[in-house]
Amino acid sequence: MKTKLFLLKKRLSVFLKDENRKELFLIIKEAVVFWVVKRELPYFYFGKFLYRKDIENYKDYLSSKEIDKITLSKNLHHFQYASLLRNKLAFSFYIENNNMPIPSLVSYNLANRFFYQSKVVKLTNKDSLYEFFKDLFDKTGKTKVFVKAITEMGGTGAFLITQQNLKKEVHNYGTYILANDCIHQEVIEQHKAINELYKHSVNTIRFDTYIDKKNNIHILSAFMRFGRGGSVVDNGSLGGFYVSIDIKKGTLKGKSHQLMKYGGEQLSKHPDTEMFFHDFEIPYFEESCELIKKAVSYIPDRIIGWDIAISNKGPVIIEGNDNNSFVTSDIAYGGYLKHPLFKEIMEEAY
């Protein structure tokens, strides 16, 4: 209850301090219209910043009911594809087996059972976990691995484990790792141009894809996420922000977006590097689009949110999500219901 009250106060504070909000009478009118049209309380009217002056097409944004209709649709989603997407271990094996670029799987653990080079060892405490990673670094020559919980989403259970700070990181994250199922992947060397924007996290591109009723693959939209303040994860649910992408040009466009509970900032440039977002040319963007369409052909769920990183050698698949919320995509696109394919999507979502 205290957490909910805190978040409510935080969001109310963001709204009241927002200098870009419309006149109060217009906000009330639009919120009521949104309520009537969407047949639900206008939570998303405020949560998606539709009260801001630059938003005129507020009815084009998805309601929670419309999002649920898509994500829960048995016509758009199939269990056998979802099982591949939601289990990061299965996903890693499958993508790598089909010769698509993905961070190499170094090792993994199922709770306290750790698997490395076809061997399994049972670890009982943080000291044995420290010895496991120390031995792994010594044998592979690697200096860091990225640990991710197999079934978690939104950056939860994601940790960078380094040879340099191994004792500290095992102390901080060891209890979680030993109690959960995780994959341990090779760390991507991010493209140097993207590092200039922000180097501490792998800044991923989210692509939404759709297979239409004629079996054609479409990329609906894309945006790029960034970490900040030294964070090693870029996820918006952990305080990062994201910037829309012009998919025809392969460039960032406009200002950044951020979830309301983290302040809802709109930034023209990255606060850590002072690099401007608008018109930033994304390396290997065309290749990323081609890779995404190839990935869809191997996992033909009809709507997927894909996360792609850009290395110096090209795009790398991070993960796919059949149950993405569409909240961030909807905001980044500027109202998904104005997309020329969304009328069909809503009709197919039964």
VOGU-3710 file (C-alpha; in Angstrom, 3 decimals, decimal comma):
1> mktklfllkk> 0,000/0,000/0,000  2,819/2,430/0,920  4,525/1,718/-2,407  1,311/2,426/-4,356  0,756/5,681/-2,465  4,350/6,718/-3,124  3,988/6,038/-6,863  0,687/7,914/-6,974  2,257/10,939/-5,271  5,243/10,711/-7,626
11> rlsvflkden> 3,056/10,687/-10,725  0,879/13,494/-9,404  4,022/15,522/-8,732  5,256/14,926/-12,304  1,884/16,052/-13,690  1,702/19,203/-11,560  5,285/20,228/-12,356  4,940/19,579/-16,098  5,166/22,983/-17,782  4,123/21,433/-21,089
21> rkelfliike> 0,629/20,440/-19,947  -2,519/21,743/-21,608  -5,031/24,037/-19,928  -6,881/22,346/-17,082  -10,326/22,589/-18,729  -9,013/20,882/-21,882  -7,282/18,170/-19,840  -10,527/17,395/-17,991  -12,516/17,342/-21,237  -10,024/15,035/-23,007
31> avvfwvvkre> -9,705/12,722/-19,994  -13,489/12,289/-19,898  -13,621/11,639/-23,654  -10,765/9,105/-23,314  -12,706/7,464/-20,463  -15,876/7,185/-22,561  -14,191/6,100/-25,805  -11,885/3,540/-24,185  -14,450/2,411/-21,592  -11,981/2,526/-18,739
41> lpyfyfgkfl> -10,640/5,060/-16,271  -8,272/7,476/-18,075  -5,160/6,131/-16,346  -3,243/5,968/-19,624  -4,320/9,497/-20,567  -2,072/10,702/-17,767  0,434/7,826/-17,733  1,238/8,309/-21,426  1,455/12,121/-21,079  -1,487/12,685/-23,416
51> yrkdienykd> -2,202/15,860/-21,440  0,867/17,516/-22,986  0,398/20,357/-25,463  2,037/18,568/-28,395  -0,416/15,614/-28,239  -3,519/16,255/-30,357  -4,413/12,674/-31,377  -4,865/11,375/-27,826  -7,577/8,907/-28,889  -5,044/7,105/-31,121
61> ylsskeidki> -3,193/5,769/-28,066  -3,923/2,265/-26,812  -5,914/1,663/-23,649  -5,053/-1,144/-21,253  -8,014/-3,137/-22,609  -6,763/-2,753/-26,177  -3,273/-3,822/-25,126  -4,653/-6,868/-23,307  -6,705/-7,772/-26,360  -3,489/-7,960/-28,400
71> tlsknlhhfq> -1,178/-9,609/-25,878  -3,752/-12,220/-24,811  -4,983/-13,022/-28,315  -4,729/-16,719/-29,196  -4,935/-15,773/-32,859  -1,856/-13,528/-32,671  0,133/-15,665/-30,235  0,828/-19,384/-29,993  2,100/-21,259/-26,949  4,900/-23,086/-28,775
81> yasllrnkla> 6,422/-19,803/-29,977  5,891/-18,043/-26,658  7,733/-20,849/-24,866  10,797/-20,185/-27,034  10,646/-16,446/-26,482  10,006/-16,409/-22,744  12,711/-18,889/-21,747  16,038/-17,134/-22,343  17,970/-20,403/-22,181  15,831/-22,097/-24,844
91> fsfyiennnm> 15,887/-18,906/-26,913  19,691/-18,704/-26,783  20,092/-22,336/-27,890  17,528/-21,960/-30,682  18,858/-18,699/-32,166  22,469/-19,852/-32,022  21,565/-23,227/-33,560  19,984/-21,392/-36,503  23,105/-19,320/-37,127  21,745/-15,949/-36,106
101> pipslvsynl> 23,922/-13,600/-34,036  23,268/-13,688/-30,295  25,634/-13,194/-27,323  27,437/-16,503/-26,810  26,193/-18,630/-23,932  29,211/-19,112/-21,658  27,465/-21,026/-18,853  24,146/-21,127/-17,023  22,601/-22,210/-13,755  19,345/-23,765/-12,606
111> anrffyqskv> 19,282/-22,510/-9,027  22,437/-23,907/-7,364  23,285/-26,297/-10,237  25,790/-24,655/-12,580  26,483/-25,893/-16,109  29,730/-25,190/-17,934  31,320/-27,112/-20,824  28,915/-30,071/-20,497  29,655/-30,421/-16,794  27,418/-29,693/-13,836
121> vkltnkdsly> 28,497/-28,637/-10,361  26,399/-27,882/-7,298  27,294/-24,651/-5,517  26,255/-24,098/-1,924  27,310/-20,543/-1,057  28,833/-17,288/-2,293  32,383/-18,575/-1,770  31,822/-21,460/-4,179  30,093/-19,063/-6,610  33,148/-16,813/-6,481
131> effkdlfdkt> 35,408/-19,785/-7,267  33,135/-20,815/-10,146  33,323/-17,428/-11,882  37,037/-17,058/-11,099  37,713/-20,420/-12,744  35,489/-19,496/-15,694  37,415/-16,251/-16,273  40,764/-18,039/-15,971  39,823/-20,785/-18,436  38,064/-18,635/-21,065
141> gktkvfvkai> 40,216/-15,543/-20,912  37,069/-13,433/-20,590  36,979/-10,553/-18,149  33,202/-10,196/-17,773  29,888/-11,977/-18,349  26,316/-10,727/-18,307  24,010/-12,744/-16,049  20,263/-12,713/-16,781  17,410/-14,507/-15,050  15,938/-16,992/-17,537
151> temggtgafl> 12,284/-15,978/-17,204  12,362/-12,428/-15,820  11,574/-9,311/-17,861  12,222/-5,571/-17,724  15,842/-5,792/-16,623  15,009/-7,654/-13,394  17,694/-10,173/-12,472  20,291/-8,726/-14,862  23,835/-8,303/-13,538  27,259/-7,586/-14,965
161> itqqnlkkev> 29,862/-9,888/-13,386  33,470/-8,794/-13,923  36,834/-10,296/-13,138  37,990/-6,966/-11,748  35,204/-6,569/-9,169  34,273/-10,225/-8,734  34,230/-10,347/-4,916  32,027/-7,267/-4,630  29,596/-8,413/-7,336  29,276/-11,937/-5,936
171> hnygtyilan> 28,600/-10,388/-2,535  25,894/-8,104/-4,000  24,224/-10,506/-6,456  25,239/-13,976/-5,289  22,152/-14,720/-3,214  19,873/-13,938/-6,153  21,912/-15,940/-8,676  22,113/-19,029/-6,431  18,344/-18,986/-5,841  17,251/-18,436/-9,454
181> dcihqevieq> 17,724/-19,826/-12,968  20,101/-17,680/-15,018  22,091/-17,598/-18,240  25,639/-16,221/-18,346  26,379/-14,613/-21,689  29,338/-13,048/-23,399  29,257/-9,257/-23,106  28,652/-7,441/-26,392  31,252/-4,948/-27,522  28,911/-2,140/-28,495
191> hkainelykh> 29,493/-0,119/-31,663  31,848/2,790/-31,010  29,379/5,337/-32,431  26,710/4,281/-29,928  29,287/4,278/-27,135  29,705/7,981/-27,803  26,075/8,452/-26,770  26,361/6,192/-23,701  28,931/3,449/-23,120  28,048/1,884/-19,765
201> svntirfdty> 25,035/-0,127/-20,974  24,282/-2,001/-24,160  21,701/0,379/-25,622  19,176/-1,809/-27,367  16,706/-1,140/-30,161  13,154/-2,406/-29,658  11,491/-3,499/-32,910  7,806/-4,440/-32,972  6,964/-6,913/-35,741  3,675/-8,152/-37,148
211> idkknnihil> 2,776/-11,003/-39,493  -0,345/-9,935/-41,391  -3,197/-12,180/-42,476  -1,469/-12,730/-45,834  1,657/-13,954/-43,984  3,771/-10,888/-44,804  6,261/-9,699/-42,163  6,150/-6,016/-41,149  8,223/-3,871/-38,808  5,652/-1,681/-37,073
221> safmrfgrgg> 8,003/0,701/-35,271  11,302/1,010/-33,458  12,832/2,950/-30,603  16,203/2,895/-28,829  16,746/2,607/-25,081  19,573/4,153/-23,094  20,999/3,750/-19,632  22,220/6,723/-17,629  24,312/7,609/-14,606  26,627/4,612/-14,955
231> svvdngslgg> 23,802/2,029/-15,079  24,717/-1,168/-16,955  21,099/-1,773/-18,066  19,070/0,353/-20,451  15,573/-0,684/-19,485  12,919/1,988/-19,012  11,388/0,039/-16,133  14,645/0,618/-14,234  14,804/4,379/-14,767  16,356/4,622/-18,231
241> fyvsidikkg> 14,746/6,374/-21,179  14,095/5,761/-24,858  14,099/7,683/-28,139  11,887/7,118/-31,187  13,449/5,941/-34,448  12,580/7,036/-37,974  12,605/3,558/-39,549  12,775/4,962/-43,092  15,962/6,904/-42,323  17,422/4,731/-39,567
251> tlkgkshqlm> 17,919/7,760/-37,309  16,808/8,831/-33,860  14,123/11,498/-33,858  12,872/14,066/-31,413  13,318/14,078/-27,665  13,569/11,148/-25,283  10,690/9,566/-23,365  10,676/8,241/-19,813  8,094/6,446/-17,690  6,145/8,773/-15,412
261> kyggeqlskh> 7,153/6,990/-12,204  10,795/7,855/-12,976  10,117/11,517/-13,699  8,817/11,571/-17,285  11,727/13,675/-18,528  11,979/14,770/-22,156  15,602/15,280/-23,145  17,156/16,564/-26,368  20,551/15,087/-25,502  21,978/12,416/-23,241
271> pdtemffhdf> 22,545/13,884/-19,748  25,843/12,027/-19,293  27,521/12,752/-22,630  25,707/15,869/-23,914  25,262/14,105/-27,279  22,104/15,152/-29,153  19,618/12,449/-30,147  17,785/13,917/-33,130  19,124/12,732/-36,503  21,720/10,445/-34,885
281> eipyfeesce> 22,400/7,802/-37,534  22,170/4,265/-36,161  24,933/1,973/-37,489  23,824/-1,202/-39,313  20,155/-0,210/-39,173  19,202/-1,800/-42,504  21,023/-4,974/-41,481  19,107/-4,904/-38,181  15,786/-4,794/-40,042  16,852/-7,720/-42,237
291> likkavsyip> 17,945/-9,729/-39,191  14,649/-9,077/-37,429  12,622/-10,312/-40,390  14,789/-13,430/-40,550  14,225/-14,045/-36,830  10,449/-13,721/-37,313  10,582/-16,375/-40,038  12,138/-18,759/-37,485  9,754/-17,807/-34,650  6,533/-16,854/-36,471
301> driigwdiai> 4,519/-15,478/-33,584  2,386/-12,803/-35,189  3,371/-9,922/-32,889  6,774/-9,801/-31,189  8,850/-7,099/-29,546  12,508/-7,737/-30,436  15,559/-6,298/-28,664  18,621/-5,782/-30,837  22,095/-4,523/-29,934  24,584/-3,062/-32,393
311> snkgpviieg> 28,161/-4,317/-32,199  31,100/-3,152/-34,298  30,431/-6,151/-36,547  26,674/-5,679/-36,935  23,346/-6,319/-35,177  22,973/-8,940/-32,437  19,691/-10,401/-31,179  19,220/-9,997/-27,435  15,698/-11,349/-26,942  12,144/-11,497/-28,244
321> ndnnsfvtsd> 8,938/-10,805/-26,312  5,476/-12,068/-27,166  4,003/-10,325/-24,113  5,455/-6,838/-24,497  3,179/-4,193/-22,985  3,115/-1,776/-25,961  3,111/1,153/-23,525  6,548/2,389/-24,558  6,031/1,502/-28,237  2,695/3,327/-28,263
331> iayggylkhp> 4,293/6,471/-26,838  7,334/6,266/-29,102  5,198/5,841/-32,229  2,850/8,646/-31,261  -0,346/6,610/-30,989  -0,372/3,120/-32,471  -3,997/3,306/-33,600  -2,984/5,732/-36,349  -0,633/3,072/-37,784  -2,011/1,847/-41,142
341> lfkeimeeay> -1,818/-1,801/-40,007  -3,408/-1,437/-36,594  -7,003/-1,638/-37,752  -6,195/-5,103/-39,091  -4,291/-6,018/-35,932  -7,263/-5,142/-33,730  -9,571/-7,145/-35,992  -7,211/-10,134/-35,888  -6,835/-9,923/-32,091  -9,647/-12,268/-31,087
//
